[in-house]
Amino acid sequence: MSRVNFMEYNGKKIIMMDIDNCSIEEFEKLLFDSAVMIRKETPNSVLSLVSGGQGTPIFTNKDMFMEYLRLNQPFIKASVVCGLPKMQAAMFQAVVAPTGRELKMFNTKSEAFDWLITR
């Protein structure tokens, strides 16, 4: 099963990325696959939800991750991340901040979806 795919939620098209308990190789593949999918969409149209957890490999390659965020930015309308433990969420926000991307953090997928569909 793919860790990245488009889905529909309450009539909104959302790219969903599952980064929980994935290896470094899976994480890098997810970034590549999602970038290809995102950059085929209309600018400022993509709603993105990233779901992580205790086993999330944050920042295997910080520069690659920051470049991924910068290059996708023109296509993103709104992004959320959910399920990260507090320490990983703080680290994630610190790495994302210099890219200019705004990512909302939520504890659960339900909270994340509810916020995302209002965009």
Secondary structure, 3 states (H helix, E strand, C coil): CCCEEEEEECCEEEEEEECCCCCHHHHHHHHHHHHHHHCCCCCCCEEEEEECCCCCCCCCCHHHHHHHHHHHHHHEEEEEEECCCHHHHHHHHHHHHHHCCCEEEECCHHHHHHHHCCC
